[in-house]
């Protein structure tokens, strides 16, 4: 067991002594014998341990009667994805400092500490209040779809954008960084994940999710949970299943083809819609969209040259610094030469664009 788990026999003995992983039986010779359930628990303990959790906290997690093995796996997957994104962000920060130093620019002590300190993720998240906010025209569609709902659950609520001000809202957000950035007068926020909502069936009139489903470890499971706890569901998401979807937006078509690999395992629009037993409606993006999500600047390409705009969109972190720098450099050159305007001259006459955003309503 020690060899399979990659730990020492002493570690297994310690887990047994403190009651963290107690083997179900002993052999006649006195050796510990692990049943399948014991192995499953050990896997969970090691997963949380390698993410840096203290043993006392791990004991609370694995002893939670409301969390089964599947829920633990989903939670671990989500934590690992967050760790991956933090690592990618750290690499991007180091690359920026290396580039600065190559140009003879010395970074400040504060900037140097942010590369490795806990402030790094806060720095990335701090871009949200500056560039991510409620777009009134999109909000109007979402709030209209909520119908006469008086109690609303906002799943993956982030910093609180799009929460209707005239209804009783409860927010769910797993990220402590995002929860900390919610305004003082924002709706009460629960630390939980979409796939395991801590509410009884039918607890809310409606449940909403805005630009968050793509961050969930299991989108279909999360949508089913929303349907379980609310009689009405409204979801603002993205369709990556229709033919030629990568060609809809000039940024992914001409500069960032790596976007496609981010959605390799993304459920189809039909699967997402079926999960809530609802329908999908196209959601056009106004040319002067106030919310700085990935597609928002489709008629303002210069915005993508702004590092603050990119830092508030997870796509750029997830594709990695090399793809990001290549895309930005190519776009900058094409804007300077007029090539971008020549390729996309038809966009300049549009007030709104259809770029695959969808409103799912049930």
C-alpha positions in Angstrom: 0.0 0.0 0.0 2.8 2.4 0.8 4.5 1.7 -2.5 1.3 2.2 -4.5 0.5 5.4 -2.7 4.0 6.8 -2.9 4.2 7.4 0.9 6.2 5.8 3.7 5.0 2.9 5.9 5.5 5.3 8.8 3.0 7.8 7.2 0.4 5.0 6.9 1.0 4.1 10.6 0.6 7.7 11.6 -2.7 8.0 9.6 -3.9 4.9 11.4 -2.9 6.2 14.9 -4.7 9.6 14.5 -7.8 8.0 13.0 -7.4 9.6 9.6 -7.2 6.3 7.6 -7.8 3.2 9.7 -7.5 -0.1 7.8 -10.5 -2.3 8.1 -8.6 -5.5 9.2 -5.4 -7.0 10.3 -3.8 -10.2 8.9 -3.0 -13.1 11.3 0.6 -11.8 11.3 -0.5 -8.4 12.4 -0.2 -6.5 9.1 -2.7 -3.8 8.3 -5.2 -4.9 5.5 -6.9 -2.2 3.4 -10.3 -2.7 2.0 -11.5 -0.9 -1.2 -13.2 1.8 1.0 -10.0 2.4 2.9 -8.1 2.9 -0.4 -10.7 5.4 -1.6 -10.4 7.3 1.7 -6.6 7.2 1.5 -6.7 8.6 -2.1 -8.8 11.5 -0.9 -6.5 12.2 2.1 -3.4 12.2 -0.2 -5.1 14.4 -2.7 -6.0 17.1 -0.2 -2.6 16.7 1.5 -0.7 17.3 -1.7 -2.8 20.4 -2.2 -1.4 21.7 1.1 -4.3 21.0 3.4 -3.5 20.4 7.1 -4.3 17.0 8.5 -6.9 18.4 10.8 -8.7 20.1 7.9 -8.5 17.0 5.8 -10.1 15.0 8.6 -13.1 17.4 8.5 -13.3 17.1 4.8 -13.2 13.3 4.4 -15.5 12.8 7.4 -18.2 15.0 6.0 -21.3 12.7 5.6 -22.8 14.9 3.0 -19.8 14.4 0.6 -19.4 11.2 -1.3 -16.4 9.9 -3.3 -17.6 11.6 -6.6 -18.0 14.9 -4.8 -14.5 14.6 -3.4 -13.1 13.9 -6.9 -14.9 16.9 -8.3 -13.7 19.1 -5.5 -10.1 17.9 -6.0 -10.3 18.5 -9.7 -11.5 22.0 -9.2 -8.7 22.7 -6.7 -6.1 21.3 -9.0 -7.4 23.4 -11.9 -7.2 26.5 -9.7 -3.6 25.5 -8.7 -2.8 25.1 -12.4 -4.1 28.5 -13.2 -2.2 30.1 -10.3 1.0 28.3 -11.6 0.4 29.6 -15.1 -0.2 33.1 -13.8 3.1 32.9 -11.9 4.9 31.8 -15.0 3.4 34.7 -16.9 4.5 37.1 -14.2 8.0 35.8 -14.2 8.1 36.0 -18.0 7.0 39.7 -17.8 9.8 40.4 -15.3 12.4 38.6 -17.4 11.3 40.7 -20.4 11.5 43.9 -18.4 15.0 43.0 -17.2 16.1 42.2 -20.7 15.1 45.7 -21.6 17.0 47.1 -18.6 13.9 47.9 -16.6 14.1 47.1 -12.8 10.9 46.1 -11.2 9.9 47.5 -7.8 10.3 45.4 -4.6 6.5 45.2 -4.4 6.3 43.8 -7.9 9.0 41.3 -7.2 7.2 39.9 -4.2 4.0 39.6 -6.0 5.5 37.0 -8.4 5.8 34.5 -5.6 3.7 35.9 -2.8 0.1 35.2 -2.0 -0.7 38.6 -3.5 -0.3 37.1 -7.1 -3.8 35.6 -7.3 -5.2 38.7 -5.6 -3.5 40.8 -8.2 -5.0 38.9 -11.1 -8.4 38.9 -9.4 -8.2 42.6 -8.7 -8.6 43.3 -12.4 -12.2 42.2 -12.2 -13.6 45.3 -10.5 -11.8 47.5 -13.0 -12.9 45.7 -16.2 -15.6 43.3 -15.3 -19.0 44.8 -14.4 -22.7 44.5 -15.2 -23.6 45.3 -18.9 -27.1 46.8 -18.6 -28.4 45.4 -21.9 -27.3 41.9 -21.1 -28.6 42.3 -17.5 -32.0 43.3 -18.8 -32.2 40.0 -20.7 -31.2 38.0 -17.7 -33.5 39.7 -15.3 -36.4 39.5 -17.7 -35.8 35.7 -18.0 -35.9 35.4 -14.2 -39.6 36.3 -14.5 -41.5 36.9 -11.3 -38.9 35.1 -9.1 -38.5 36.8 -5.7 -35.7 34.6 -4.3 -32.7 34.0 -6.6 -29.6 31.9 -6.2 -26.6 33.2 -8.1 -24.2 30.3 -8.7 -20.5 31.1 -9.4 -21.4 34.6 -8.4 -17.9 36.1 -8.5 -17.8 39.7 -7.4 -21.6 40.1 -7.8 -22.1 41.4 -11.3 -25.6 40.9 -12.7 -27.2 40.2 -9.4 -30.7 41.8 -9.6 -31.1 44.6 -7.0 -34.8 44.2 -6.5 -34.9 40.5 -5.5 -33.7 38.5 -2.5 -30.4 37.1 -3.8 -28.2 34.4 -2.2 -24.8 33.9 -3.8 -22.5 30.9 -4.2 -18.8 31.3 -4.9 -16.0 28.8 -4.3 -13.1 31.3 -4.7 -12.1 33.2 -1.6 -10.4 35.8 -3.8 -13.7 36.6 -5.5 -15.7 36.5 -2.3 -13.4 39.0 -0.7 -14.0 41.4 -3.6 -17.8 41.5 -3.3 -19.1 44.9 -2.2 -20.1 45.4 1.4 -23.8 45.7 0.4 -23.7 42.6 -1.9 -25.9 39.6 -1.3 -24.8 37.1 1.3 -22.4 34.6 -0.2 -21.9 30.9 0.6 -18.6 29.1 -0.1 -19.7 26.1 -2.2 -19.4 24.6 -5.7 -22.1 24.4 -8.3 -21.9 20.6 -8.4 -22.9 20.3 -4.7 -25.2 23.1 -3.7 -25.9 23.1 0.0 -29.7 23.7 -0.3 -32.8 21.6 -0.2 -34.8 20.8 -3.4 -36.9 23.8 -4.6 -35.3 26.3 -2.1 -35.4 29.2 -4.6 -37.8 30.6 -7.2 -34.9 30.9 -9.6 -31.2 30.1 -10.0 -28.9 32.1 -12.3 -25.3 31.6 -13.5 -23.4 34.3 -15.5 -20.1 33.6 -17.4 -19.1 30.9 -14.9 -20.2 27.5 -16.2 -16.9 27.1 -18.2 -15.0 27.1 -14.8 -17.0 24.3 -13.3 -15.4 20.8 -13.2 -18.7 19.2 -14.2 -20.9 21.7 -16.0 -23.8 19.3 -16.6 -23.8 18.2 -12.9 -23.8 21.8 -11.8 -26.7 22.7 -14.1 -28.7 19.8 -12.8 -28.1 21.0 -9.3 -29.4 24.4 -10.2 -32.5 22.8 -11.6 -32.9 20.8 -8.4 -32.9 23.8 -6.1 -34.9 26.2 -8.2 -38.1 26.1 -10.3 -36.6 28.5 -12.9 -33.0 28.5 -14.3 -31.2 31.2 -16.3 -27.6 30.7 -17.5 -25.4 33.0 -19.5 -22.9 30.7 -21.3 -21.1 29.9 -24.6 -21.8 27.6 -27.5 -18.7 25.7 -28.7 -20.6 23.0 -30.6 -22.0 24.6 -33.7 -20.1 24.2 -37.0 -17.3 26.7 -37.5 -17.6 28.1 -33.9 -13.9 28.9 -33.7 -14.2 31.1 -36.8 -17.0 33.3 -35.4 -14.7 35.6 -33.6 -11.7 37.2 -35.4 -9.5 36.9 -32.2 -9.7 33.1 -32.0 -9.8 32.7 -35.8 -6.7 34.8 -36.6 -4.7 35.1 -33.4 -5.5 32.6 -30.7 -6.4 29.2 -32.2 -5.2 27.7 -28.8 -8.7 28.7 -27.5 -10.0 25.6 -29.1 -8.1 23.2 -26.8 -9.6 24.9 -23.8 -13.0 23.6 -24.8 -12.1 20.1 -26.0 -14.2 18.4 -23.3 -16.8 21.2 -23.1 -20.4 19.8 -23.3 -22.4 20.6 -26.4 -25.1 23.3 -26.3 -27.7 20.5 -26.5 -26.2 18.8 -23.5 -26.2 22.0 -21.5 -29.8 22.8 -22.4 -31.0 19.3 -21.7 -29.4 19.4 -18.2 -31.9 22.1 -17.2 -34.7 20.9 -19.6 -34.7 24.4 -21.2 -34.1 26.3 -24.4 -31.2 28.4 -25.7 -31.5 31.9 -27.0 -28.7 33.9 -28.9 -27.3 36.8 -26.9 -25.8 39.6 -29.1 -22.9 41.6 -27.7 -23.2 45.4 -28.1 -20.2 47.1 -29.6 -19.7 49.2 -26.5 -20.3 46.4 -24.0 -19.4 47.5 -20.5 -18.5 44.1 -19.2 -14.9 43.1 -20.2 -15.4 39.4 -20.9 -13.4 37.7 -23.6 -15.5 38.7 -26.6 -16.6 42.1 -25.4 -14.2 44.2 -27.4 -15.0 42.6 -30.8 -15.2 46.1 -32.4 -12.5 47.7 -30.2 -9.5 45.5 -30.9 -7.0 47.9 -29.3 -8.4 46.9 -25.9 -6.8 43.4 -26.2 -3.4 45.1 -26.2 -4.1 46.3 -22.7 -2.7 43.9 -20.1 -5.4 45.0 -17.5 -8.1 43.8 -19.9 -6.5 40.5 -20.5 -5.7 39.8 -16.8 -9.4 39.9 -16.0 -10.2 37.1 -18.5 -9.1 33.5 -17.6 -8.6 32.5 -21.3 -5.3 34.4 -21.5 -3.9 32.7 -18.4 -5.0 29.3 -19.6 -3.5 29.5 -23.1 -0.1 30.3 -21.5 2.3 33.3 -21.9 3.8 32.2 -25.2 0.4 32.0 -27.0 -0.7 35.3 -25.4 2.4 37.2 -26.4 2.3 35.9 -29.9 -1.3 36.8 -30.3 -0.8 40.3 -28.9 2.2 41.0 -31.0 0.5 39.9 -34.2 -2.6 41.9 -33.4 -0.5 45.0 -32.7 1.2 44.6 -36.0 -2.0 44.1 -37.9 -3.6 47.2 -36.3 -0.6 49.3 -37.2 -0.5 48.1 -40.8 -4.3 48.3 -41.3 -4.5 44.6 -42.0 -7.0 44.1 -39.1 -9.3 46.8 -40.5 -9.1 45.3 -43.9 -10.0 41.8 -42.7 -12.9 43.0 -40.5 -14.3 46.0 -42.3 -17.8 44.6 -42.1 -17.8 44.7 -38.3 -17.5 48.5 -38.2 -21.1 48.9 -39.3 -22.5 46.6 -36.7 -24.0 47.7 -33.4 -24.1 44.2 -32.0 -22.5 40.9 -32.9 -23.4 37.2 -32.6 -20.3 35.5 -31.3 -21.8 32.3 -29.7 -23.0 33.6 -26.4 -26.2 32.0 -25.3 -28.9 32.5 -22.7 -30.2 29.1 -21.4 -33.7 29.4 -19.9 -35.8 26.8 -18.2 
